[in-house]
Amino acid sequence: MRLNKIIDFKREAIELTFKILYNVDFDKEYWDKLVEVGLKVGDLNNILIKYNKLKEGFKNDLNIPSKYIPYFKMAYNKQSILGRIYLKYYYDPQTDYQTFINKLIKEDLMFDEYKGEKFTIDEVINIFNNIEVDAETKLALISFYSGGEKLFNEIKEIVNELAELYKKHYVHVKDDVESLLKDLDNPNTVTSILDDYFDGKKYTGEEEVYLSITAYNHLNYTMLNEKRIIYFGLYLREILSHVIKDRDKEEMALNAIKTISDPTRYKILKLLKDEPKYASEIAKELDLSAATINHHINLLVNMRLIKVLINEEDNKKIFYEVNKEILSEVINIVRSNLL
Protein backbone atom coordinates (compact mmCIF):
# COMPACT_ATOMS: atom_id res chain seq x y z
CA MET A 1 0.00 0.00 0.00
CA ARG A 2 1.40 3.38 -1.06
CA LEU A 3 0.31 6.64 0.55
CA ASN A 4 0.32 9.51 -1.95
CA LYS A 5 0.85 12.69 0.08
CA ILE A 6 0.28 15.07 -2.83
CA ILE A 7 -3.08 16.84 -2.65
CA ASP A 8 -4.87 16.71 -6.01
CA PHE A 9 -6.17 20.28 -6.05
CA LYS A 10 -7.81 19.86 -9.46
CA ARG A 11 -9.93 16.96 -8.29
CA GLU A 12 -10.73 18.73 -5.02
CA ALA A 13 -11.77 21.87 -6.90
CA ILE A 14 -14.05 19.93 -9.26
CA GLU A 15 -15.73 18.13 -6.37
CA LEU A 16 -16.23 21.29 -4.29
CA THR A 17 -17.54 23.23 -7.28
CA PHE A 18 -20.03 20.41 -7.88
CA LYS A 19 -21.15 20.56 -4.25
CA ILE A 20 -21.66 24.32 -4.42
CA LEU A 21 -23.43 24.48 -7.79
CA TYR A 22 -25.66 21.39 -7.59
CA ASN A 23 -29.28 21.90 -6.58
CA VAL A 24 -28.96 19.66 -3.50
CA ASP A 25 -26.98 20.62 -0.39
CA PHE A 26 -25.10 17.34 0.06
CA ASP A 27 -23.31 18.55 3.17
CA LYS A 28 -26.56 19.44 4.94
CA GLU A 29 -28.13 16.13 3.89
CA TYR A 30 -25.22 14.27 5.41
CA TRP A 31 -25.13 16.37 8.58
CA ASP A 32 -28.85 15.75 9.16
CA LYS A 33 -28.27 11.99 8.88
CA LEU A 34 -25.38 12.16 11.35
CA VAL A 35 -27.55 13.99 13.87
CA GLU A 36 -30.26 11.34 13.38
CA VAL A 37 -27.85 8.58 14.41
CA GLY A 38 -26.68 10.42 17.49
CA LEU A 39 -23.87 12.81 16.59
CA LYS A 40 -24.23 16.03 18.58
CA VAL A 41 -24.53 19.22 16.53
CA GLY A 42 -21.80 20.89 18.59
CA ASP A 43 -19.38 18.03 17.98
CA LEU A 44 -20.15 18.10 14.25
CA ASN A 45 -19.53 21.85 14.06
CA ASN A 46 -16.21 21.46 15.86
CA ILE A 47 -15.08 18.73 13.45
CA LEU A 48 -15.99 20.65 10.30
CA ILE A 49 -15.26 24.26 11.28
CA LYS A 50 -12.10 24.45 9.15
CA TYR A 51 -13.68 22.70 6.16
CA ASN A 52 -16.62 25.12 6.32
CA LYS A 53 -14.22 28.08 6.21
CA LEU A 54 -12.52 26.60 3.15
CA LYS A 55 -15.85 25.97 1.44
CA GLU A 56 -17.22 29.43 2.22
CA GLY A 57 -14.09 31.21 1.01
CA PHE A 58 -13.99 29.14 -2.20
CA LYS A 59 -17.70 29.77 -2.80
CA ASN A 60 -17.36 33.53 -2.38
CA ASP A 61 -14.53 33.65 -4.94
CA LEU A 62 -16.07 31.15 -7.38
CA ASN A 63 -16.69 32.68 -10.81
CA ILE A 64 -17.28 30.32 -13.73
CA PRO A 65 -18.57 31.56 -17.12
CA SER A 66 -22.25 30.60 -17.27
CA LYS A 67 -21.90 28.46 -20.41
CA TYR A 68 -19.59 26.05 -18.56
CA ILE A 69 -21.64 25.70 -15.37
CA PRO A 70 -23.82 22.79 -16.65
CA TYR A 71 -20.72 20.61 -17.08
CA PHE A 72 -19.69 21.12 -13.47
CA LYS A 73 -23.23 20.22 -12.34
CA MET A 74 -23.45 16.92 -14.25
CA ALA A 75 -24.45 14.28 -11.71
CA TYR A 76 -24.81 10.51 -11.72
CA ASN A 77 -26.10 8.85 -8.57
CA LYS A 78 -25.31 12.09 -6.66
CA GLN A 79 -21.69 12.00 -7.82
CA SER A 80 -19.88 14.48 -10.05
CA ILE A 81 -19.59 13.12 -13.59
CA LEU A 82 -16.88 15.67 -14.36
CA GLY A 83 -15.01 14.42 -11.29
CA ARG A 84 -15.10 10.90 -12.68
CA ILE A 85 -13.99 12.13 -16.10
CA TYR A 86 -11.05 13.94 -14.53
CA LEU A 87 -10.02 10.94 -12.45
CA LYS A 88 -10.13 8.64 -15.47
CA TYR A 89 -8.16 11.12 -17.58
CA TYR A 90 -5.59 11.64 -14.80
CA TYR A 91 -4.68 7.95 -14.93
CA ASP A 92 -4.85 7.63 -18.71
CA PRO A 93 -3.59 10.94 -20.20
CA GLN A 94 -1.84 9.37 -23.20
CA THR A 95 -4.97 7.91 -24.80
CA ASP A 96 -6.29 9.94 -27.73
CA TYR A 97 -9.36 11.99 -26.89
CA GLN A 98 -11.99 10.06 -28.86
CA THR A 99 -10.84 6.68 -27.54
CA PHE A 100 -10.83 8.13 -24.03
CA ILE A 101 -14.43 9.34 -24.39
CA ASN A 102 -15.62 6.06 -25.94
CA LYS A 103 -13.96 4.14 -23.12
CA LEU A 104 -15.60 6.42 -20.56
CA ILE A 105 -19.04 5.84 -22.08
CA LYS A 106 -18.60 2.07 -22.18
CA GLU A 107 -17.08 1.57 -18.73
CA ASP A 108 -18.59 4.33 -16.60
CA LEU A 109 -22.03 4.85 -18.11
CA MET A 110 -22.80 1.41 -19.56
CA PHE A 111 -20.84 -0.51 -16.90
CA ASP A 112 -19.33 -2.84 -19.47
CA GLU A 113 -15.85 -3.76 -20.67
CA TYR A 114 -14.44 -1.52 -23.38
CA LYS A 115 -13.31 -3.47 -26.45
CA GLY A 116 -12.43 -0.67 -28.83
CA GLU A 117 -16.00 0.24 -29.77
CA LYS A 118 -16.70 3.45 -31.67
CA PHE A 119 -20.04 5.20 -31.27
CA THR A 120 -22.01 7.34 -33.68
CA ILE A 121 -23.60 10.52 -32.35
CA ASP A 122 -27.03 8.86 -32.56
CA GLU A 123 -25.79 5.92 -30.48
CA VAL A 124 -24.30 8.27 -27.91
CA ILE A 125 -27.52 10.26 -27.59
CA ASN A 126 -29.46 7.02 -27.17
CA ILE A 127 -27.05 5.88 -24.43
CA PHE A 128 -27.32 9.22 -22.61
CA ASN A 129 -31.11 9.17 -22.85
CA ASN A 130 -31.26 5.72 -21.26
CA ILE A 131 -29.13 6.34 -18.18
CA GLU A 132 -30.76 7.42 -14.93
CA VAL A 133 -29.78 11.07 -14.72
CA ASP A 134 -31.78 14.29 -14.63
CA ALA A 135 -32.72 16.09 -17.84
CA GLU A 136 -30.19 18.87 -17.25
CA THR A 137 -27.37 16.34 -16.99
CA LYS A 138 -28.49 14.54 -20.17
CA LEU A 139 -28.41 17.79 -22.12
CA ALA A 140 -25.00 18.68 -20.67
CA LEU A 141 -23.61 15.23 -21.54
CA ILE A 142 -24.81 15.53 -25.14
CA SER A 143 -23.34 19.03 -25.36
CA PHE A 144 -20.09 17.83 -23.78
CA TYR A 145 -19.77 15.01 -26.31
CA SER A 146 -20.67 17.27 -29.24
CA GLY A 147 -18.16 19.90 -28.12
CA GLY A 148 -15.33 17.45 -28.66
CA GLU A 149 -11.72 17.99 -27.69
CA LYS A 150 -11.97 21.78 -28.02
CA LEU A 151 -14.58 22.00 -25.27
CA PHE A 152 -12.70 19.43 -23.20
CA ASN A 153 -9.56 21.59 -23.31
CA GLU A 154 -11.54 24.71 -22.39
CA ILE A 155 -12.94 22.94 -19.32
CA LYS A 156 -9.44 21.78 -18.37
CA GLU A 157 -8.29 25.41 -18.36
CA ILE A 158 -11.14 26.37 -16.03
CA VAL A 159 -10.24 23.46 -13.76
CA ASN A 160 -6.66 24.74 -13.60
CA GLU A 161 -7.97 28.13 -12.45
CA LEU A 162 -10.25 26.51 -9.87
CA ALA A 163 -7.34 24.48 -8.53
CA GLU A 164 -5.43 27.71 -7.86
CA LEU A 165 -8.49 29.10 -6.08
CA TYR A 166 -8.69 25.97 -3.95
CA LYS A 167 -5.02 26.33 -3.02
CA LYS A 168 -5.75 29.87 -1.82
CA HIS A 169 -8.25 28.59 0.76
CA TYR A 170 -6.42 25.36 1.55
CA VAL A 171 -4.69 27.16 4.42
CA HIS A 172 -7.81 26.61 6.55
CA VAL A 173 -7.35 22.81 6.58
CA LYS A 174 -3.61 22.52 6.00
CA ASP A 175 -2.76 21.60 9.61
CA ASP A 176 -5.46 18.90 9.70
CA VAL A 177 -4.26 17.48 6.39
CA GLU A 178 -0.65 17.28 7.53
CA SER A 179 -1.68 15.68 10.82
CA LEU A 180 -3.74 12.98 9.08
CA LEU A 181 -1.02 12.28 6.52
CA LYS A 182 1.39 11.73 9.38
CA ASP A 183 -1.01 9.21 10.95
CA LEU A 184 -1.62 7.47 7.62
CA ASP A 185 2.10 6.87 7.25
CA ASN A 186 1.44 3.94 9.56
CA PRO A 187 -0.18 1.26 7.32
CA ASN A 188 -2.05 -0.16 10.32
CA THR A 189 -4.08 3.05 10.61
CA VAL A 190 -5.56 2.63 7.14
CA THR A 191 -5.85 -1.15 7.33
CA SER A 192 -7.84 -1.04 10.56
CA ILE A 193 -10.53 1.03 8.85
CA LEU A 194 -10.38 -0.70 5.46
CA ASP A 195 -11.02 -4.05 7.12
CA ASP A 196 -14.52 -2.83 7.98
CA TYR A 197 -15.30 -2.34 4.29
CA PHE A 198 -13.01 -4.59 2.26
CA ASP A 199 -11.76 -8.13 2.46
CA GLY A 200 -8.11 -7.17 2.17
CA LYS A 201 -6.91 -10.77 1.95
CA LYS A 202 -8.44 -11.05 -1.51
CA TYR A 203 -6.37 -8.20 -2.97
CA THR A 204 -2.70 -8.60 -3.91
CA GLY A 205 -2.23 -5.96 -6.60
CA GLU A 206 -0.96 -2.40 -6.54
CA GLU A 207 -2.76 -0.07 -4.18
CA GLU A 208 -2.58 3.68 -3.64
CA VAL A 209 -4.22 5.78 -0.91
CA TYR A 210 -5.00 9.48 -1.32
CA LEU A 211 -6.38 11.95 1.16
CA SER A 212 -9.66 13.60 0.17
CA ILE A 213 -10.59 17.00 1.61
CA THR A 214 -13.90 17.81 -0.08
CA ALA A 215 -15.23 14.26 0.39
CA TYR A 216 -14.19 14.53 4.04
CA ASN A 217 -16.67 11.90 5.19
CA HIS A 218 -16.11 9.23 2.55
CA LEU A 219 -13.99 6.20 1.92
CA ASN A 220 -14.09 6.08 -1.87
CA TYR A 221 -12.76 3.19 -3.94
CA THR A 222 -12.12 2.61 -7.62
CA MET A 223 -9.96 0.49 -9.94
CA LEU A 224 -7.92 2.26 -12.64
CA ASN A 225 -5.21 0.73 -14.82
CA GLU A 226 -4.89 -2.39 -12.66
CA LYS A 227 -4.47 -0.26 -9.54
CA ARG A 228 -6.76 -0.02 -6.52
CA ILE A 229 -7.29 3.68 -5.71
CA ILE A 230 -8.67 4.63 -2.29
CA TYR A 231 -9.64 8.14 -1.22
CA PHE A 232 -9.61 8.55 2.55
CA GLY A 233 -11.84 11.36 3.87
CA LEU A 234 -10.08 14.05 5.92
CA TYR A 235 -12.53 13.83 8.83
CA LEU A 236 -13.72 10.25 8.37
CA ARG A 237 -12.09 8.95 11.56
CA GLU A 238 -13.37 11.78 13.75
CA ILE A 239 -16.92 11.41 12.47
CA LEU A 240 -16.92 7.63 12.86
CA SER A 241 -15.49 7.84 16.37
CA HIS A 242 -18.16 10.31 17.47
CA VAL A 243 -20.99 8.33 15.88
CA ILE A 244 -19.81 5.12 17.52
CA LYS A 245 -19.21 6.86 20.84
CA ASP A 246 -22.51 8.72 20.91
CA ARG A 247 -24.82 5.84 20.04
CA ASP A 248 -25.31 2.53 21.74
CA LYS A 249 -25.56 -0.89 20.13
CA GLU A 250 -29.33 -0.79 20.12
CA GLU A 251 -29.30 2.35 17.97
CA MET A 252 -26.81 0.68 15.62
CA ALA A 253 -29.15 -2.29 15.27
CA LEU A 254 -32.15 -0.04 14.65
CA ASN A 255 -30.31 1.80 11.87
CA ALA A 256 -29.28 -1.51 10.31
CA ILE A 257 -32.88 -2.76 10.45
CA LYS A 258 -34.07 0.48 8.88
CA THR A 259 -31.58 -0.03 6.05
CA ILE A 260 -32.57 -3.66 5.52
CA SER A 261 -36.31 -2.87 5.59
CA ASP A 262 -36.08 -1.48 2.08
CA PRO A 263 -37.29 -4.34 -0.19
CA THR A 264 -34.47 -3.94 -2.73
CA ARG A 265 -31.73 -3.94 -0.10
CA TYR A 266 -33.31 -6.95 1.58
CA LYS A 267 -33.34 -8.82 -1.74
CA ILE A 268 -29.69 -7.90 -2.34
CA LEU A 269 -28.71 -9.41 1.01
CA LYS A 270 -30.69 -12.57 0.19
CA LEU A 271 -28.87 -12.91 -3.13
CA LEU A 272 -25.51 -12.53 -1.40
CA LYS A 273 -26.34 -14.94 1.41
CA ASP A 274 -24.89 -18.01 -0.29
CA GLU A 275 -22.18 -16.56 -2.53
CA PRO A 276 -20.54 -13.24 -3.49
CA LYS A 277 -21.81 -11.54 -6.65
CA TYR A 278 -20.90 -8.69 -8.98
CA ALA A 279 -23.14 -5.62 -9.08
CA SER A 280 -24.05 -6.45 -12.69
CA GLU A 281 -25.23 -9.93 -11.62
CA ILE A 282 -27.38 -8.44 -8.86
CA ALA A 283 -28.88 -5.90 -11.27
CA LYS A 284 -29.72 -8.64 -13.77
CA GLU A 285 -31.32 -10.96 -11.20
CA LEU A 286 -33.43 -8.16 -9.70
CA ASP A 287 -34.17 -6.61 -13.11
CA LEU A 288 -32.98 -3.17 -11.99
CA SER A 289 -30.61 -0.63 -13.52
CA ALA A 290 -26.94 -0.51 -12.59
CA ALA A 291 -27.36 2.97 -11.09
CA THR A 292 -30.19 1.80 -8.82
CA ILE A 293 -28.24 -1.24 -7.65
CA ASN A 294 -25.09 0.79 -7.02
CA HIS A 295 -27.09 3.25 -4.91
CA HIS A 296 -28.41 0.45 -2.67
CA ILE A 297 -25.04 -1.31 -2.52
CA ASN A 298 -23.34 1.89 -1.36
CA LEU A 299 -25.84 2.23 1.48
CA LEU A 300 -25.28 -1.38 2.54
CA VAL A 301 -21.50 -0.94 2.41
CA ASN A 302 -21.68 2.25 4.47
CA MET A 303 -23.70 0.39 7.10
CA ARG A 304 -21.07 -2.38 6.93
CA LEU A 305 -23.80 -4.92 6.09
CA ILE A 306 -21.89 -6.06 3.01
CA LYS A 307 -18.19 -6.09 2.16
CA VAL A 308 -16.29 -5.29 -1.02
CA LEU A 309 -14.06 -8.04 -2.42
CA ILE A 310 -11.58 -8.18 -5.27
CA ASN A 311 -11.60 -10.82 -7.99
CA GLU A 312 -8.58 -13.02 -7.22
CA GLU A 313 -7.96 -13.86 -10.88
CA ASP A 314 -7.48 -10.34 -12.24
CA ASN A 315 -7.22 -8.24 -9.06
CA LYS A 316 -9.51 -5.78 -10.80
CA LYS A 317 -13.22 -6.58 -10.79
CA ILE A 318 -15.08 -6.02 -7.54
CA PHE A 319 -17.87 -8.06 -6.07
CA TYR A 320 -19.78 -8.16 -2.81
CA GLU A 321 -20.54 -10.50 0.06
CA VAL A 322 -22.68 -10.34 3.20
CA ASN A 323 -20.87 -9.12 6.30
CA LYS A 324 -22.13 -11.99 8.44
CA GLU A 325 -20.35 -10.75 11.55
CA ILE A 326 -22.28 -7.46 11.58
CA LEU A 327 -25.58 -9.11 10.66
CA SER A 328 -25.13 -11.62 13.47
CA GLU A 329 -24.46 -8.78 15.89
CA VAL A 330 -27.65 -7.01 14.80
CA ILE A 331 -29.70 -10.19 15.19
CA ASN A 332 -28.25 -10.88 18.63
CA ILE A 333 -29.02 -7.34 19.80
CA VAL A 334 -32.63 -7.65 18.64
CA ARG A 335 -32.94 -11.08 20.25
CA SER A 336 -31.55 -9.90 23.59
CA ASN A 337 -33.87 -6.89 23.68
CA LEU A 338 -37.09 -8.49 22.46
CA LEU A 339 -36.99 -12.19 23.36
N, C-alpha and C positions, 0 to 999 in steps of 0.2 A: 504494500500500500504506500503510495506516494502522496505527500501533502504538498499541494501547490499553494505557496504563500502569496502569489501575485493576485491582487484584486482585479477582476475583469470589469473595469469601469464601464465599458460599452454595454455589456450584458446587464449590469446593474442599472444603468441609465434607461435602457429599453424597458426593463421590468418596472421601474418606478414610474416612468412616463405612462405606461399602460395602466398602472394602478390609479394614477391621477386623472387620466382622461376617460377611462371606462365609466359607463353609467351605473356601476355598482361599486359601493365603498367596501372593498374586500377586507380592509383592515377592521372596519367597524363590525362587519359580519363575523369575523373571527373573534374579535374581542367579546362580542355578545355571547358567543358559544363558550368561551373560556369562563365567563362569569356564571353561565348556566351550570357548568360542572364544578363550580366552587372556588375559582380564582378570585380573590378580592380585588376590587377596582383599584384600590390604592397600590397594591403590589404590582398590578399590571402597569399602572402609570409609571411606577418607579423603574420597571424593567425597560420600558420603551421610551423613556423621556428623551434620550439622545437620538434615537431613530426618528422620533416625531419632529425634532428640531431639524434634522437632515431633510426630511420629507417636506416640511413647511418651507424651508429656505429654497429647495430645489423647485417647488411648486411656484413660489413667488417669482422666480427668475425664468421659468419655463416659457419659451416663445417659439412655437413651431409654425411655419407657414400653413395656413388653413388647408391647402390642397393635400398636404402630407399627413394630416391628423388621422384620417380613416385607417391608414396603414398601421399606425401605432395603437389603434383601438381594436384591431382584428383579434377575435377571441375564439378559442375552441376549448370547450369544457372548462371555461373560466381561466384559461391559460393564454398568455400572449403568443399569438402565432408568429409575430415578428421576432419574439424572443427565441422561439424554436428555430426559425430560419437562420438567425444569427448564430446560434449554437452549432447548427449543422454546418454552416459555412465556415465557422472558425476551425472546425476539425477537418475540413475538406476544401481548402482554398484553391487547390490546383485544378480541380475539376472545371471544365468549361461551363459557362453559365447555363446553357440550355439543358445539359445533362444534369447539372445540379438541381434545377427546378423540376425536371421530370422525376428525378430520384426522390425529391421532397414530396411530390404529389403521391407517388406510389407508396412510399414507406410511411409517411407521416399523416396522410389524409385517407389513404385507402388501406393502410395497415397490411401491406403485402410486400413481398420481396421484389426489389427492383432487378429486372433482367434486361436492361437496355431499351425498354420501351420508349417510343416517341409518341406524343399526343398531338392531335389536331386541336385547334381552338374550340371546335364544337365538342370534342371529347372532354376537354378541360372544363368548359362551362357546364357540361352535364355532370361531371364529377363534383364540381363546386356546389351545384344545385341539389345534390343528393347527400351532402354531409350535413350533420346537425349543428348548424351555426345560424346566428341571426341574419336577417336580410342585409343589414349594413355590412356585416363581415363578408357575405357572399359577393356583394357588389365590389367591395374593396379587393377581394381576392382576384376577381375577374380583371379589375383595373390594374392590379399589381402584375398579373401575368401578361396582360396586353402591353404594359409599359416596357417590358423587356429589360435588357441589361442597363439601358440608359436610366430608367427610373430606379432600378436597384442601386446603381452607383450614386444617384442623388440622395437616396435614403441613407446610404452608408456615410455620406458627408454630414448629414444631419446627426446621425448617431455619434460621429466623431465630436461634434460640437456639444452634444448632450453629455458625452463622457467627460469633457472638460468641466462642464457645469457641475456634474456629480462630484468630481474631484474637489471643487471649490467648497462644497458642503460636507465632504467626507470628514473634515476635522472634528465634527460633532461625535463621530463614532470611532475615531481612530484608536483611542486608548482601548476600547472594548475589543476591537478587531485584533490588535496586537496581543492582548491578554489571552484571547481564545486561541489564536494561532500558536502561542506558546504552549497552551494546554494540549492542543491537538498534535503537537510534536511527539507526544507519547501515544503510540499506536493503540494502547489499551483503552485510552479515553474514547476513541472513535469506535473501536470494536465492541465495547460494552453497550453502546447505544445501537449500533448496527445489528447486534444479535437479537434485538427485539423485533426487527423488521425483516432481516434477511437470514437465510441459512448459509452462513459464510463458508461452511465446509464444502459446499457444492461448487464454489468458485475458485479457480486457480489461475485465472488470467491476469492481465495488467489492470491495475486499479488506480484511480487518481481521485483525491478528495480536494474540493475547493470550499472556501468559505463564501456564504451567500449573505449579503447584508439586507437587500430589499425583501427577499423571501426569508426573513429572520426566524420564522416559525416552522420552516419546512425541512424535511430530509428528502431531497429530490434525487432521483436515480434515472440514469439513461445509459444505453450502450451506443458507442460511436467508434467506428473503425477498430473493432475488436477490443475496445477498452471500456471498462466499467467506470462511469463518471458519477460521482456523488457530490451533491451540493449540501453543505451542512449549515443550517440556519444560525445566524449570529446569536440569537437569544433562545434557541431551541432548548438547551439544557435548563436555563433558568425557568422557562415557562413550564416545562415538564416537571421540574422539581417542585414548583409551587402547586401545580395541579394535583400531583400525587400527595403532597403534604397536606393540602387543604381539603381533600375529600377522603372519605373512608371507603373501605372495600365494598360496602353496600351500594354506595353511589356509583362506583365503578361498574358493579354488576348491573345496576339499573340502566346506565348508559349503554352498556353492551346489549342488553335486552332490547332497548329502544332501537338500536342499530339493526339488530337481527329481525325485529318485527316487520320491517319492510319486506314484502313478499319476494322481490327480486333478490335481495341480499340473502334471504333465507334459502332460496333455491340455489344460489351460488355456493353457499356452505354445504348444502346437500350434495351437489355435484362434486365438490372437492373432498367429501368425507372419505372416499375409498382410494382416491389417487389424485396426484397433482395434475393440473390442466393449464393450457395456455389460455390467454384471454380470448383469442379467436375461437377456440373450441367451446368455451363457455357461451360466447355470443351466438354461435351456431346452434348449440343445444337448446338455448332459451329463446331463440329466434328474436334477438335484440341487436341493435346496432353496436358497433365497437365503441362509440363514444359513450353510450349509455352504460355498457358493461364496465368500461374503464372508470367511470364516475363512481359506480357502486364498489368496485374493487378498491379504489383509493380510500373510500370511507372505511372499508373493512380492514385495510392495512393500517390506517391511522389508529384504529381501535385495537390493533394488534390481534385481530380475530383470524387473520390469515397472514402467511409469510410469503415473501418473494424468494424464489429459487432460481438458480442459473442452470441452463442445460449443460450437462457434463460433457457432451460430445463436442459442442462448438464454443462453449463458454460465452455465448452471445444471447441466445433467446431466453426470455424469462417466462417462468410459469409460477403457479401459485398452489399453496397447500394450506389446509386448516391448521391453525395454531392450537393444537389440542390441549396444550398446557393451560392457556388462557381460558379456553372454553370450559375445561374441567373446573377451573377456579370459579368461574361464574356460576356454573351449575351447583357447586358445593356451597357457595354463599347463599344461593336461593334456597337450597335444601335446608341449610342450617337455620335460616330465618323463617321458613314457612312450614317445615315439616317437623 
